[in-house]
Amino acid sequence: MSNLHFQEAGQGTPLILLHAFPLSSELWRPQFETLSNDFRVIAPDLPGFGNSPDFVEDASVDHMANSVMALLQQLHIEEPIILGGLSMGGYTALAFARLFPESLRALILCDTRAEADTEEGKAGRDKMIALAQSQGATPIVEQMLPKLLGETSQKERVNVMESVRTLALQQTPTGIVNALRALRDRPDSLDLLPQINVPVLVVVGEEDTITPVSMSQTLVDEIPNARLEIIPKAGHLSNIEQPEVFNRIVCDFCRSL
C-alpha cells in the first residue's frame, strides 16, 4: 500500500510525473490540463514533500522509486507506464528504470543527469543539510531560486519565480533534509543507460545551469533509443518556464509511442 499523496486527471495510458526538489506535485500544474486530454496523468508528491508523509526508512532514490511502484499497485495499474521526471524526479525515474524495467513503456527525463554527485557536490549538499537543520527551509529556497530558473525567466517571468518560491517554502525542513541525503548518496546511473530499452525523451532548458545541455547530451548519447529536445529561454524548471513548448514536445512524444 502506497502512502504517497497524488493528483490525477484524464484517462488512457498512465503518464506518471515526478517533481523536482524542493517542490511537490504542484510543479506539474501547467501540464495537467493539456496532457490529461490524451493520457491518465498522475503526479505524486514524493516522500516528505507536499502532502506525502516522510521517508519510513533510510532516504534514497530507490525508496522514492519503490514508493512510486507501490502507488501503481494501489491504483491497480499493471500496464507499462510512461514515466517522466524532472531533476530529482529524473533521478527517481532512472532508479525506477533500474528496479522495474518491465513496468516502463517510455521514459521522459527532464533537466536531469545520470552522473552521481561529485565530492564537491556532496559537500555542498552537506552544507545545505546543516543549513536546513539550523534555519529551516527559507535559506535553502533563497539560495536555490536563482539557479532553478533561467536568466530569461528571472528577468521576464517574476510571477513564475514567485510561484516557485511560494511552493518551495511550503516544504518541511525534514523533507528537505531527507531528500538532500537521498540526492547526495544516489548511485551513478551511467552504466544503466545502455540497458534502457524503451523510447526515451530527454528535455532540457537551454539556460539550465544545474544540469546543463551537455549532461542531457550524455543521456542521449548513451541511451539506445533517445532523442533530445532543448527548450529555448528556459532554465532548470523548463516545464513551468515554457509550458506551451514543453507540453507540445511531451504530447508529440507520447502520441508517437
N, C-alpha and C positions, 0 to 999 in steps of 0.2 A: 504494500500500500504506500503510495507516494504521499508526502506531506507538503508538496510544493503547491503554492497558490499559482493560479494561471488565468490568463484571459483567452477567450476563444471566440472566433467568428467564422462564418462561412461553412461550406460543405465541399466534399470532394477529397482529393489526395491530401493527406496530412502534411502541412508545412509548419515545422516547429522552428521558432525563432528564439535564440538565446542572446541575452543582452550583455552589454559591456559593463565594466567596473568604472565607477561605483554607483550604478544606476539600478533600474528594475525593468520589468516588462513594459512599463510606460514608454520606454525608449522607442518601442515599435508602434506607437500611436499613429504616426503618419503612414504606416503601411497597412493597417487593418482594413480600412475601407476599400482600398484598391485591390489588395491581394485576396481578400475574402470573397470577391466576386467569382473567383475561379478555384479557390483552394480552401481547405479547412485549416485556418491559421490558428495556431496555439502558441502562446508566448508565456512561458513560466517565469516566475521570479526565482532566480537561482538561490540556493540556501543562504540565509542570512540577509537577503535583500527583499525590498518590497514587503509583501505580506507573508512571505515564507519563513518558517522557523529556521533557526541557525543549524549549522552542522551538528549532527549527532555523533560524529566520530571525527578522527583527525581530518582537518581541512585539506582537500586535494581536488584537482580537476577530475580525477577518477570518481570521487564521491559525487561531484556535480553530475557527471555523465551517468552514473548509476541512478541518481535521483530522476534524471530525465527518462531513463528506461522504466523506472517504477511508475512514473506518470503515464507513460504509454500503456503499460499493463493495466493500470487503474482505469484508463479510458477504453480498454479493450481494443486498442489499435494493434493489429497484427500484421497489416500490410507494411511494406517498406516505406519509409518516410523520406521526405525532403527535409534535410536538417541545415538550418542556417545559423551562423553565429558571428557576432561582431566583437573583435578584441578578446576579452575574457570569454565571451560566448564562443568565439572561434577556437580558443584553446580547449574548451569543453567539447566542442564538436569534433575536434581531432581525437580527443580521448574516447569519445563515443565511437568514432570510426575504428579505433583500435580494439575496443572492447566488444562492439556489437556490429561488425561489418555486414552481417546478413540482414540487419534491420534497415539498411540505407538504400534509398532509391537514387539519391543525389545529395551533394554537399554544396553549400554556399558559404564561402569563407570571406568575411568582410573585415578589412582593416585589422589583420591579424598576422601571425607568423608561426613557423614551425620550430624555430630555434628556442632553446631554453634561455633563461636569464644568464647573462654573463656574471662574473663575480662582482663587477661594478654594479650591475643591475640588481643583484641580490642585496648588496649593501644599501642601495637606495630604497629597496622595499623594507629593509630592517629599520631604516630611519623613519619611514612613513608609519610603520607599525608602532614605533616608540612615540611618535607624534600623536597618532590617533588614540593611543592608550592614555597619554597625558593631557591632551587638549580636545579630544573628540573629533567629529567629522569636519568641522569648519576649516581648519588649516589645510587638511588634505584636499578638500574641494577647491579652495582658493589656489592652492599650488598646482592642481591638475588642470583647471579650467582653460588656461591659455594653451595648453598642449592638446586638449581634447578637440578643440575647434580650429579650423584652418584660418589662415590670415584673412581671407575674404570674409568669412563668417564673423570674425571678431570686429571687422570694420563695418560690415553692412547688415548683419543679422543679430542685432542686440537682443531681440526677443528670443531667438534661439539660445543665445548664451544664458539669458536669464532663466529660461525654462530648464536648461541643463543644471544650472546652479540650484534651482529650487528642488529638482528631483534628487540630486546628489545629497543635498542637505537633509533629506528625509531618511537617509540610511543610517543605521546604528553604528557606533564605533566598533562594537563586537563583530558585526557582519563585515565591516571594512577590514578589521584586523585579520579575521579568519581567511577572507578572500586574498589578502596580501600574502599570507603564508602559503596558500594554495598556488598562487601565481609564482611566487619565489621558488617553490620546490617542484614545479611541474617538470616533467621529463622532456628531453629534446625529442621532437617528432620527425626529424628529417628522415630517419630510417623507415618511418611508416609510409611516407609519401608515395614511393613507387608501388606500394602494395594496395593503394586505394583504387578500386576497380569500378567505381561508379562515375558518372559525369560530375565534374566539379566546376563551379563558377567562383572565380576569385574577383572580388571587388575592392577597390582601394581609392580613397580620396587623393587627388593629385597633390594636395598640400598636407598630407598626413606626415607628421614628423615623429610620431611614436612608432608606428610600423610603416615605414616609407615604401614607396613603389618597388624599390629593389627587393624587399622581403616578399612582396606579393609575386614578383617575377620568379623568385626561387620556388615558391609553391607551384607555379605554372610549369616551370622547367622540370620539376621532379615528379609531379603527378601525371600519369599517362594520358588521362582524358580531361584536361583542364583548359579553361580559357580565361583570359584576363580582361577586365573592364576597369578603366581608370576614369573616375568622375572628376571633371574639372571644377575648380573653385570650391572644393570640399576638403576637409581635413579628416581627423580620425573618426568622427561620428558622421560618416558620409550619408547615412540613411535619413538623418534629420536636417543636414545642411543642404542637401539637394534631393529632397524626397521624390519629386516627379521623375527625375532621371534615374534614381535608384529603383523606384518601383517599376519603371519601364524595363530596365535591364533584368530585374529579377523575374518579372512576369514573362518576358520573352524566353528566358532560360527555362523556367518551369513548364511553360507550354510546349517547349521543344522536346521534352522528355518522352 
